[in-house]
Amino acid sequence: MSSGENKMGTMPVGKLLVTMSVPMMCSMLVQALYNIVDSIFVARIEEDALTAVSMAFPLQTLMFAIGIGMGVGVNAMLSKSLGEKDYDLVNKSATNGIFLSLVNYIIFLVIGLTLVEPFYRSQTDNENIIRYGVTYLTLCTTLSFGIYMQIIFERLLQSTGKTIYNMITQGTGAIINIILDPILIFGLLGVPRMGIAGAAIATVIGQVIAGILACIFNIKGNKEVLISFKGFRPDISVIKRIYTVGLPSIIMQSIGSVMVYGMNRILNSFSSTAVAVFGVYFKLQSFVFMPVFGLNNGMVPIVAYNFGAKNRLRMIRTIRLATLFAICIMGVGLMIFELIPGPLFMLFSASDHMLSMGEPALRIIAVHFPIAAYCIVIGSVFQSLGNGIYSMINSIMRQIVVLLPAAYLLSLTGEVNNVWWSFPIAELMSALMTTIFLLKINKDIISRIPDGEL
């Protein structure tokens, strides 16, 4: 392994951010396309099947939260160690991260075998929705080893700036998923018709193939990380450091799971169609948010690396450009949601009732997109500087302290359209807290770092 300077410390910042982010953004767009296509096919089974998939979202979010949050910790620690040229800690970060991924899978294997049906019954008494949901979610959880393999090995590639590989792995997994969905759901090309189980199996196969590819790319192309389990024992000090950064991210994303669960229960008081509308919104908004998350995934290792290398100018330049790009992306999303909500919902075979409920929902919720762009980028900056606790506090305030109570109070008006305003209300509060935390972290950390060179 060469000890030469990594490109994150030398390449012009604008070019660096683009070259590291664009592959991630493209792969995230493919992921978002998969999310939408997957639900389009499920909606053609019947609306109850779409509602069942929507109700699965909280537990699926929790599953991803634990993996991605741990990956955030590995990512920040590994990139910072590279900047400090501590290659022993780089390798320990990787091997302990892989070990933790295995632990995560075992947790959700147990959950999938024991808690899926009680989870659905806590949200609805519609036996048809429960039947669809138990079939779908049991498969997704008990066979989730693929997604945990994919998450950790993609984070290792991302940590060393090799995001082009992530585009290949995520893109390949999503495309395979998209191809298999109609084949397995509707029984094409001689394959038995599996219905909603086919959607889950297509998802799992795509994740496993992406995970295997990411593993191969690390072994063959990621020379800055040496993955060896010879004499391996879990390193408590390394695991503690991983979760010092990663735990706030886990909690933050898990709170999203609680929020969706709570919203599903509030909306179900109106109708199961309202739950389906909320589920469709989440699928559609991923097409806007995923590119921003891809931008973040390119930004975080740059900020963490230059934090370790003590180069403030490159950090600030990266943060400003990432914020500008994110607001532009979200602005485009806002225009699309405001101008063509009807055609977007018709992709999901929407009934007239769903359409009448869905159009105003998209227009109201989308108001908060540009504000969210700022909050997402700056929240990731907190994590990359080892202060993920700020992001966690912000997320708790936005989703639990403000959004859910606001949604509940607005639901008491008896008008479902009023419930959607809870999203812009919560995001305004989030922007205020984000700014306060940014001023504090600038005073305590960023301003004390040497300028360095651009």
N, C-alpha and C positions, 0 to 999 in steps of 0.2 A: 504494500500500500504506500502510495506516495504521500509524503508529508508536505507537499507543495500547497500553496494557497488555493482554497476552494473558490469557485467563481462567485459565490455569495459575498466575498470580500473584495472582489476586483472589478467585476463587470459593471458598466454603467447602470445605475439603478433602474431607470425606465425600461431599458432593454431587458434587464435581469427579471424584473417583475412580470413583464409580458411573456418572456420565454418560460418562466416557471409557472405562471398562472394559466396561460392559454391552454396548454395540454390538460390541466386539471379542470378548467372551465368546460372544455369540449367533452371530457369524460363525464362531468357532472350533468351536462345537457343531455347526453345519451341516457344517463341514469334517470333524469327527469322524464325523458321521452318514454322510457320503459315504464315508469310509474303511471303515466297517463295511459299508455297503450294497454297495460295490464288491466286497469280498471275499465277501460272501454270494452274489452272482451268480457270481463266479469259482468258488466252491466247488461250484456246481451243475454245472459242466463235469465236474470230477472232482477228487479230493483232490490228485493230482499238480499240477494247475493252481494250486491254493491254495498248495501247497508252493513252486512256482516264484515266485509273487508274494511269498511270505514271504522267499525267498532274494534277491529283488531289493532288499529293504529297505536293506541296507548302502550300495549304490551310490546309491539314491534319497536316502538320508539325507545322503550326502556332497554330492549335487547341491543339496539344500536348505541344507545347512550353509554352503556357500560363499556362496550368495545371501543368506541370512538374517543370517549373521555380518557381511557387508559392510553390510547394511541396519541392523544394530545400531549400527555405527560412524557411518553417515550420520545415523541417528536421534538419537544422543546429541550429535553435533557440531552438528546443525542446531538442536535444542531449546536447547542451551546458548547458541548464537549468538543465538537469539531472545531468551533471557533477558538477554543482554548488549547487545541491540539492534544487533548487527553484521550488518546485512542483506546486505552484500556477501558475507560468509562464508556466510550462509544460502544464497544463490543458487549459490555455488561448490560447496557441499556437495551440492546437488541435481544439478547438471550433471555433476559428476565421478562421483557415484553412478550415474547413468544410463549413463555411459560404461563403468564397471566392470561393470555388469550385462551389457552386450554382450560384454565380454571373457569373462565367466563362461559365457555361452551357447556361445561358440566352443570353449572348453575341453571342454565336455560333448558338443558335436557330434563332436569328434574321438574322445573316449572311446567314444561310442556306436557309431562306425563301426569301431573297432579292438579294443576290450577286453571287450565284453560276453560273448562265448562263453568266452574264457579265465577270466573271472570266475566263470561258472557251473560250469565243469569243475573249478575249484579247490574247489568245495563238494560236488559229487555226481558219481557216474558213471551216474546214471539218465538214459538218453537221452530219455525222455519228458518229464521235468522240465526238462532242458536245452533241448529243443525249445520248450516253452512259454515258458521264461524268456527265451531269446534273442529270440523274437518280441516279447514284452511290453516288455522293458527297452530294446531297440534303438529302438523307437518313442518311449518316454518320454524317452530322452536326446537323440536327434537332433532332436526337435521341442520341446525344452525352452525355447525362446525365450519362450513364453507365461508360464511360471512366473517367469522372471527379470524380465520386464516387470511382472508383477503384484506381485512382492516390492518392487521399488524404488519404484514409484508409490504403493503402499499405505504404505510407510514414510514417504514425504514427507507424506502426509495425516496419518498418526499423529503425526509430529513437531510438527505445528502444532495438534494437539488435535482434528482433524476425523475422529474415529474412526467416526462414523456412516456415512461413505462407505465405510470398510473393511468394515463389516457388509454393505453393499449389494453391493460387488464380490465378496467372498468367498462370500457367500450365493448370489449369482447364478451364479458359477462352479460351486459345489458342486451346486446344484439342477440345472443343465444336465447336469452329469456324471451325477447320479443318474438323470435321465430317459433319457439316451442309453445308459447301461450295458446295460439289458435289450434295448433296441432293436438295438444294434450287436452284442452278444454272441450273442443268440439269433436274430437276423434277423427282427424283428417289423416290422409296417407296410410290408411289401414291401422292406425293406432286406436285403441279403445277410447270411447268418449269418457273423460274423467270429470267433467264439470269443474267445480271450484277446486277440487283436489289437484286438477291439472295445472291450475294457476300457481298453486303452492309448489308443486314439483318442478315446474319450469323455473320458478324463482330460485329454488335450492340448487338446481343443476347449474344455472348461470353463476351463482355465488361460488360453488366448488371449483368450476373451471377457472374463474377469475383468481381465486385464491392460489390454485396450483401455478398459474402463470406468474403471479406476483412472487411466489417462492422461487421459481426458476430464474426470474430476472434478478433477484437478489443474489442468488448463488453465482450466476454467470456474469452479471454486469455491475454489481455494487461493491467495488473493491475497497471502498472506504470503511465497510463494515464486515467484520469477520464473524460469521455465525458458526459457533462450535459448541456442542453440548458435552464434550469430553470432560468428565469430572464435574459436571454442572451441579450446583446447588443453588436454590433461590437465595439471592442476596437481599437481606432485609433492608439494608441501608439504601440500596438502589431502588427497591420497590417502594420504600417510603418516599424517596425523592420523586419517583414517577407519579405517585398519587398525591403528593403535595401540589403539583401542578394539575394533574388529571382529575382528582376528585371533585374540585369545583365544577369542572366541565361535565362530569358524570351527573352531579346533582343538578346542574343547570339544565341539561337535556332531559333528565328524568322528570324535572318539574314540568317540562313540556308534555310528558306523558300524563302527568296528573291533570294538567290543564285540559288536554283533549278528552280525557275520561270525564272530567267535570262538565265540559261543554256538551259532550254526548248525552249526559244525563239531563242537563238543562233543556237541550233541544228536543229530546225524546218526549218531554212534557207537551210539546206542540204536536209532533208526529215523527214517525220513523223517516219520512221524506226529508225533514229538516236535518236529521243526522246524516242522511245520504248527501244532501247539499253541502254540508260542512266537510264531508269526506272528499267530495269532488273539488271543493275549494283547495283543500290541502294538496291534492294531486296537481291541480293547475298552478298553484303558487310555487310548487317545487321547480317549475320551468323558469321562474323568475329568481327564486332564492338560490337554487343550486349553482348557477354561474357565480354568484357572489361568494358562496361557500368555497367554490373552486379558486376564486381570486384570493380568498383568505388562506387557503391551503398553500398557495404559492407565496403569500406574504409572510406567514408565521416563521418559516425557517430562515428567511432573510433577516427579519427583525431579531430573532433569537441568536443567529450567528453573529450579527454585528453588535449585539449586546455583549456577547462573549468576547468579541474582538475589540470592544470599547471604541466603537465608531458611531458617534451620535448623529452626524450629518446623514449618513446612509440610512440610519433608522428612520429619521424624521422624513426624509425624502420618500422612503418606501411607504410610510403610513399615509402621507398626504396623497400620493398617487393612488393608493389602494382605495382610499375614501372617495376620491373623485370618480374613479372607475365604477365603484359600487353604486353611487348615487345615479350615475348615468344609466346603468343596467336596470335599476329599480324604476327609474323614470320611464323607460320604455315599457316595462311591465305594467305600470300604472295606466299608461295610455291604452294598452291592449285590453286591460280589464274594463276600462271605462267605455271603450268604443264598441267592443264586440262580445259582451258577456253571453248573449243568446246563442250565437254559433258555437262558443266554447262549450256550453252545457249540452248542446245537441250532439256533441261527440260521444256523450255518455247515454245515448238513447233516452233522453229526459222526457218524462211525461209533461203534459201541460201544467200540471200542478207543481212539479219540480222546477220547471222553467220559470214560472211566475215567482217562485220563491228564490231561485238561484240568481236571476239577473240583478236584483237590487243587492243581494248579498255580496256579489263580486265587486260591484261599484262602491259599496260602502267600505268594505274591508281594505280594498286596494289603496285607499287614501293614505294609509300609513307606510306604504312601501319605501318612499325616499328617506323617511325618518329612520326606518328599520335598517337601511343600508349603512348609515352612519353608526348606529348602535352595534351592528354586527361586526364591522371592521374594528372599531375601537375596543370592543369586548375581546376580540382575538389578540389585540395588542397587549391587553392586560395579561392574558394567558402566556403569551410568548415571553413576557418579562418576568414570569414566575409569580404573578399576582392575580391568578384566576379567581381568587376569592371575591374580587370586585365584580366580575362577571356573574358569579353565583348569586351574590346579594341582589344585583340588578334584576336577574332573571326571576328570583323569588318575588321581588316586589312587583315586577311587571305582570307575571302570570298568575300568581297566587293571591297577592295582597290587593291588586287592582283589577286585573282582567276578569277573573272568575266572579268576584263579588259584583262588579259592574254588570256582567252578563246576567247574573241572577236577578239583580234589582231591575234591570231593563226588561227581563222576561216577565216581571210582574205586571207590566203594562198590557200584557196579552197580545202584543204585536211582535212577531218573530224578527221583523226587519230592525227593530230597535236593538236587539241583542247584538247584531253585528257591529254596532258603534263601540262596543267594548274594546275592540282591537285598536282603533286610532287613539282612544282615550288612554289605554295602557302604554302605547308606544310613546306618547308625548311625555308621560312620566319617566319612561325609560331613558329618553333622550336627555332629560334634565339630570338624572342620576349619572348617566354616562359622562356628561360634561364635567360634573363635580369630581368624579373619580379620575378623569383624565387630567384635570388641573392638579390634583393631588399627586398622581404618579409622575407627572412632569416635574413637579417641585422636588419630590423625594428621590427620584431615580434618573429620569432622562436628562435633566439639566445638569446633573453631576458627572455625566459621562464625557470624556474628552471628545472634541469635535471630530477628529480623524480626517479622512479625505474622502471626497466623493469619487 
